Amino acid sequence: VGNAHFADSIKTPIYRIVNAADIVPRVPPAWGVDVAIAAIRWLPLPTEFVVQLLTRYRGYVHYGDMRYLNHVADQADAKGIPYEGLALLSNPALPYRVWWLFRRWIATWGKAAADDHSSVTYSEKLKAYARRRN
């Protein structure tokens, strides 16, 4: 996540890996900050501090080509490589990502939002994907 100046300063390709229902790569959604500010202004409370805090995050967006790791069980295939059925999808459309996200959050009662953030899981899935390609 960064602003336009940050993204323009990077000269190499940028790939953004998102693991299934991980909540962290979805924060802050650019449109979400404006929606939150508008909603907070309606509250009958002193909210100016929160509005100022959220305003600081305007202009920060995700850059790079997204690579999406689908959710699959940690089940090994015939060669003993874990995550059978694993796919690394290139820039899947937003409606699909929203559908996959909410379906997984509902199935796990929200637990997947944090579970899928594990750096160990990211690493293991990428290693399994690389082993299958070779």
N, C-alpha and C positions, 0 to 999 in steps of 0.2 A: 504494500500500500504506500502510495506517495502522491505528491502533486506533479503537475506537468514538468516543472523544472527538474525534479528528481528523475523522472522517466526519460527526459531528453538527454540527461547527462550519461546515461548508460548506453554504450555503443554496441554491446553484444546482444544477441537475441535473449529475450526474457521469457521464461516458461514458468507458469504458475500452476503448481500441482495442488489439486483439491481431492481429498479422500472422502468419498461418499457423503455422509451427513455432518462432516466437521463444521462446526459453527464459526470458527475463527476466520477462515478465508472469506467469509461473507460479511465481515465487519470492517469498516463501516460501509453500508450500502449508500451510495451517493444520494439516491432519492430518499432514503430512510431518514437522513439528517433533517432534510426540509420538512418531511412529514412529522417527525418528532417535534421539531420546533413549533410548527403550526398547532399541533395537538396540545403541547405544554402551555402555549399562550392562552388557551381556553380555560385552564385550571384556575380556580379562585384562590390561588396560593401565591406567595412570593417566589416566582420561578425564574427571575432574571439571571441568577447565577447559572442555572442549568442551561438556559438559552445561550448565554455567553460561551459556556463550555462547548456546547454542540456546534455553535457557529465557528469555533476554531477548527473544526474537522471538515468544514465545507471545502470542496476542491480536492480532497483526498479520494482517490479512486484506485481500483486494481488495474495494473498494467500487465501486458504480456499475453502470450497465447496460453489459454487454459488447457491443462491436461487433467482430465477427470478420471479418478480411479473408482470404478463401480464397487458396490458392496457385494461381497461374496463371503461365504463361510471359509474358515481357515482349514479347509479340507484339501488333502493332497491328491494330486492326479496319479495316473499310473506310473509316472516317472518319479514320484515322491516329491514333486514341487508343490508347495502349498498354494492356496487360493485358486483352486480349479475354477475356471470360468471367468477369471479376472480379465478386465478390459481396461485399456488406457485410451479414453475417448478424447478426441481433439475438438475443443470449443463446442460442446454440446449446447443446443438451444436452451434458452432460459426456461420455457415451459417444462421441458423434460427435467431439468435440474430441480425446479421447484417441486415437481411431482415426486421425484426420487427422494428428495430431502424430507418432505412432509410424510411420505409413506413410511420412511425409515424411522423418523422421529415418533410417529404414532405407534409403530410396531414395538418400539423399545421404551415407550413412555418418556421420550426425550433424552434417554441415557446416551444414545448414539451421538448426540451433539458434542459431548465431551470424549466419549470412547474413540471416535474416529479421528480425534485430534492427536492421538498418541504418535510421537515421532518414531517409536518402535514399529508401529503398524505401517506408517508411511514407508519406512525403510524396508521392511519385510515384503511389502507388496511390490515396491519398485524392484527389489532383488528378484522376486518370483517372476515378475514380468520380463526382466532382462534374461533370466535363465531360459524361459520359454522361447524367447526370440533367438537365442543362440542354440 
